[in-house]
Amino acid sequence: MAWIDELEKQGPQLPRPYADLLEDGIHELRIKLSGDQVRIIYFFCFRDIIVLTHAFIKHSDKVPSFELVKAKRFREDFLKRNNENSIRRKIHENL
């Protein structure tokens, strides 16, 4: 959770090796747990909202393309079902 807190504080300025831009606005949070390379995939929307899409254990040098495709599908679905006002209302209700 500390990594996610840091992402919330620094947003797109969170530097490598903690985070990285992969492609087309899809980012990864880079975590090492018990020797495993864990990646949490996320994107930014409506200027300051961070949406975590999914996580996986990375087994190769590059992020597999199917993980990027999955993240883009999640983003497309999320943005289809939500607008900025509805998201901000949901966030406010959960505070």
C-alpha positions in Angstrom: 0.0 0.0 0.0 2.9 2.3 0.6 3.7 2.2 -3.2 0.1 3.2 -4.0 0.2 6.0 -1.5 3.4 7.3 -3.1 1.7 7.1 -6.5 -1.2 9.1 -5.1 1.2 11.7 -3.8 3.4 12.1 -6.8 1.0 11.1 -9.6 2.7 11.1 -13.1 5.9 12.5 -11.6 6.6 9.2 -9.7 10.0 8.2 -11.2 11.6 5.0 -12.3 12.4 2.6 -10.7 9.0 3.0 -8.9 6.8 3.5 -11.9 7.1 3.7 -15.7 5.0 4.7 -18.7 4.5 1.7 -20.9 2.5 3.0 -23.9 -0.6 4.9 -24.8 -1.2 6.3 -21.3 -0.8 3.0 -19.6 1.6 2.9 -16.7 3.1 0.3 -14.4 3.8 0.5 -10.7 7.0 -1.6 -10.2 7.2 -3.7 -7.0 9.5 -6.4 -6.0 8.0 -8.9 -3.5 9.9 -12.0 -2.3 12.0 -11.9 -5.4 9.0 -11.6 -7.8 8.6 -8.6 -10.1 5.1 -7.6 -9.4 3.5 -5.0 -11.7 0.3 -3.0 -11.0 -1.1 -1.5 -14.2 -2.9 1.8 -14.1 -3.9 4.9 -16.0 -4.9 8.5 -15.2 -8.2 10.0 -16.1 -10.0 13.3 -15.5 -6.6 14.9 -14.7 -6.1 13.5 -11.2 -7.8 10.2 -10.9 -5.7 7.0 -10.9 -7.4 3.8 -12.0 -5.6 0.6 -11.1 -6.6 -2.0 -13.7 -4.8 -5.2 -12.6 -1.6 -6.8 -11.3 0.6 -9.6 -12.5 3.9 -11.2 -11.8 6.4 -10.3 -14.6 8.4 -13.3 -15.9 10.2 -11.6 -18.8 12.1 -8.4 -19.6 9.2 -6.7 -21.3 5.6 -6.4 -20.2 3.7 -9.0 -22.2 1.5 -7.4 -25.0 -1.6 -9.2 -23.8 -1.3 -7.3 -20.4 -1.3 -4.0 -22.3 -4.3 -5.1 -24.4 -6.1 -6.1 -21.2 -5.3 -2.7 -19.5 -6.6 -0.8 -22.6 -9.8 -2.8 -22.6 -10.3 -2.1 -18.9 -9.7 1.6 -19.6 -12.1 1.7 -22.5 -14.8 -0.1 -20.5 -14.3 2.2 -17.5 -14.5 5.4 -19.5 -17.6 4.1 -21.3 -19.4 3.5 -18.1 -18.2 6.5 -16.1 -17.9 10.3 -16.5 -16.0 12.7 -14.4 -18.9 13.8 -12.3 -20.0 10.2 -11.5 -16.5 9.2 -10.5 -15.9 12.3 -8.3 -19.3 11.6 -6.6 -18.3 8.0 -5.9 -14.9 9.0 -4.5 -16.5 11.6 -2.3 -19.1 9.1 -1.0 -16.3 6.7 0.0 -14.2 9.2 1.9 
